Amino acid sequence: MVVNEWDQLKLHLQEWVEECRPISAAGKVAEYIPELSKARQDMLGIHLRDPRGQSISSGEARTGFTMQSISKVFTLILALMDHGESAVFSKVGMEPTGDQFNSIMKLELAQPAIPFNPLINAGAIVVSSMIKGENAEAKSARILSFFRELAGNPGLDYDLQVYRSESETGHLNRSMAYFLLDKGILGCGVEEVLDIYFRHCSIQVCCEDLARMALVLAFDGTDPTTGKTLIPRRYVQIAKTFMVTCGMYNGSGEFAIGAGLPAKSGVSGGILTLVPGRYGIGVVGPALNPKGNSIAGVQLIERLSRTFDWSLF
């Protein structure tokens, strides 16, 4: 650890949050899921956690929000734990797309018609269909239990209003799912897989929950506060690689240059990121840039990474 780094974080984090907060005015809160449009434009919060159990919070770090696409990292890991690499990657690819996260265009162009990666919507829908369980309810229960264990929070649950909002307006996701079903890519029916998908996207967390989940990834699948291995190291390697190449949608390259950290964003404004072997970090800022990432959250993470030289590159 850099000398006095933790002390500097404690001393200056609130100042940096307040410096980045005004950038939210240049973004836009997601509206295509109606419930998300109710979030406060200028909200910005962050929580950092280290392996000794120490933590630092600033801003609206305790405010709840839904995971949205951040959940895709962990459903991918669960599918890998259920089936292994060969089975999962016979149904979903490993490459960035350069397109919007909800684009349907390349599904038809790809041969065979599998999604480019598991962090875009089409790929995450396929991954959701691969979670083991007798039905949608059983599969969703396994996902929620896994997330609770990673976050160290048995109280994690769904935001049912967001879930219903997504389910009622998710027409493009249904289009993708029907296309994937037609091509023999889905492992279950359309309504079953979408129920699973909408539910894990609507799991409510706060920045502390994301930071604890990120800390497990930062330590290669082991929770350093308990010493318990929760994820095989190989699957963490896969997940972190996708986070670098695809985790910030078609802004992933820009984020890799600006911050140089594995990260996954969601359209609720959440960002999960980590400094390998050191910190788990959760951020929320609902105002999004044109790529669908928290505009102030990205700025804050880049500020921290450059100040403390966290970039992997």
Secondary structure, 3 states (H helix, E strand, C coil): CCCCHHHHHHHHHHHHHHHHHHHHHHCEECCCCHHHHHCCCCCCEEEEECCCCCEEEEECCCCCEECHHHHHHHHHHHHHHHHCHHHHCCCCCCCCCCCCCCCCHHHHHCCCCCCCCCCCHHHHHHHHHCCCCCCHHHHHHHHHHHHHHHHCCCCCEECHHHHHHHHHHCHHHHHHHHHHHHCCCCCCCHHHHHHHHHHHHCEEECHHHHHHHHHHHHCCCEECCCCEECCCHHHHHHHHHHHHHHCCHHHHHHHHHHCCCCEEECCCCEEEEEECCCEEEEEECCEECCCCCEHHHHHHHHHHHHHHCCCCC
